[in-house]
Amino acid sequence: MGKEFTVHAPFDGAPLATLTTIEWPEVDRRLHVAHELYKNRDAWIPTPKRIQILHKAAAIMRARAEDMAKAAAREGGKPLMDSRVELARAIDGVENCIEVLRSEQGRVVPMNVNAASAGRHAFTRREPIGVVVAVSAFNHPLNLVVHQVAPAIAVGCPVLVKPAAATPLSCIAFLDILYEAGLPRDWCQIALTANSQIATQMVADPRVAFFSFIGSARIGWMLRSKLAPGARCALEHGGAAPAIVAADADLDDALPRLAKGGFYHAGQVCVSVQRVFADAQIARSVAERLGQLGDKMVVGDPTDAKTEVGPLINHDEVERVDAWVKQAVAAGAKLVSGGKVLSPSTYAPTVLLDPPADARVTKEEIFGPVICVYSTTSLDESIKRANEVPFSFQTAVFTRSLETALRAYARLNGSAVMVNDHTAFRVDWMPFAGLSVSGHGVGGIPYTMHEMAVEKMMVLRSNELL
């Protein structure tokens, strides 16, 4: 038998729900059910039915949007203003799955172009890859699950999803909506595993065809190493996102964007603005103005519509972030703003100027409301220093010069370069990929659907095709 555990609100510790974990025999049973569904091709859900289910799910979510946003804010700590945006994105993600199903079914492969291909016609269609296991993260408790589960349902894969232990309720709410919309329960099962060993055993099971992971690099790469032969995966980790501010940047436009990108969700975003490399002429001003913007932000209860920065996910994270900031200041960084614990669950938006190169806030992902500003003497120095970490995800450059933007685009390590926007910009149909330590595979609704499907070809030979 599993064990009961209580889900608590990160802001004030209020109990939200009591749930029960499952042990390996129940995980094994659920994997068996999912695998048998996949093996029985006559039982696959037809595309029109999947579209109908997704349509209805989106409609239900839209009707319950405000309640779901409040619940997500309470559970995960993301302020209500941002949880409302997350809810809208989640609905859009479900609808994006429908758009992809209607527009991308396969392709024609050229034949009849030489003697070897004469008399033949070839085409492909997409089929589900098999059982999907999705392990999700806490920081976007609804939208991340939508990104992992909705594509699997759309392409016809049975799926088991393990939400973060801190934020399972939004996942449960989404699954219940799918069931209400007509999805048979066995096609999408939750797996609240009793411990990490059982979770690892589930991921490594040979019945798993695709593993979707959002979380820390340490855990993600470890789990990838356990996959059964032939299993595919997509890993989304984090980074220490760099933004370059050139001397000609429009600071009135740039700084509010950087502040939002760094302090949004208390910095608990995998592409949160963390390292800002600013021309030496403006670096101090950039840091001071960012600090002023952070000081003005309302920190507190995430369910209050006025709150701009909510809690960190637990008290240990608050203590860790404070320790990293204090270490950087002791090593020579200038504390421009913040740098203090506001409550057991909240930390002040913080700006540091010129932390040393070996400080943890420089080398590692802080995952807290901290922006570091570094003075540089040239664009190339900014690029060089931005690239001195093993992470490679989304980056940014602020400039009025096309040449500067193009040079940064060509030389920054990253899967995307935002010009005059912060590193955390995202719409859910664009590719979203961590490279190097930061991940493997490509996220984004259409790209995830492609990864969870196989392109199966038919080659037809006929004398009528000569």
Secondary structure as GFF3:
##gff-version 3
##sequence-region A 1 466
A	DSSP	beta_strand	4	8	.	.	.	ID=ss1
A	DSSP	beta_strand	15	20	.	.	.	ID=ss2
A	DSSP	alpha_helix	24	39	.	.	.	ID=ss3
A	DSSP	three_ten_helix	41	43	.	.	.	ID=ss4
A	DSSP	alpha_helix	47	63	.	.	.	ID=ss5
A	DSSP	alpha_helix	65	76	.	.	.	ID=ss6
A	DSSP	alpha_helix	80	103	.	.	.	ID=ss7
A	DSSP	beta_strand	108	109	.	.	.	ID=ss8
A	DSSP	beta_strand	120	128	.	.	.	ID=ss9
A	DSSP	beta_strand	131	135	.	.	.	ID=ss10
A	DSSP	alpha_helix	143	155	.	.	.	ID=ss11
A	DSSP	beta_strand	159	162	.	.	.	ID=ss12
A	DSSP	alpha_helix	169	180	.	.	.	ID=ss13
A	DSSP	three_ten_helix	185	187	.	.	.	ID=ss14
A	DSSP	beta_strand	188	190	.	.	.	ID=ss15
A	DSSP	alpha_helix	196	204	.	.	.	ID=ss16
A	DSSP	beta_strand	208	214	.	.	.	ID=ss17
A	DSSP	alpha_helix	217	225	.	.	.	ID=ss18
A	DSSP	beta_strand	232	236	.	.	.	ID=ss19
A	DSSP	beta_strand	241	245	.	.	.	ID=ss20
A	DSSP	alpha_helix	251	263	.	.	.	ID=ss21
A	DSSP	three_ten_helix	264	267	.	.	.	ID=ss22
A	DSSP	beta_strand	273	279	.	.	.	ID=ss23
A	DSSP	alpha_helix	283	296	.	.	.	ID=ss24
A	DSSP	alpha_helix	315	330	.	.	.	ID=ss25
A	DSSP	beta_strand	334	337	.	.	.	ID=ss26
A	DSSP	beta_strand	341	343	.	.	.	ID=ss27
A	DSSP	beta_strand	346	347	.	.	.	ID=ss28
A	DSSP	beta_strand	350	353	.	.	.	ID=ss29
A	DSSP	alpha_helix	360	363	.	.	.	ID=ss30
A	DSSP	beta_strand	370	376	.	.	.	ID=ss31
A	DSSP	alpha_helix	379	386	.	.	.	ID=ss32
A	DSSP	beta_strand	391	392	.	.	.	ID=ss33
A	DSSP	beta_strand	394	398	.	.	.	ID=ss34
A	DSSP	alpha_helix	402	411	.	.	.	ID=ss35
A	DSSP	beta_strand	416	419	.	.	.	ID=ss36
A	DSSP	beta_strand	435	436	.	.	.	ID=ss37
A	DSSP	beta_strand	439	440	.	.	.	ID=ss38
A	DSSP	alpha_helix	445	451	.	.	.	ID=ss39
A	DSSP	beta_strand	453	461	.	.	.	ID=ss40
A	DSSP	three_ten_helix	463	465	.	.	.	ID=ss41
###
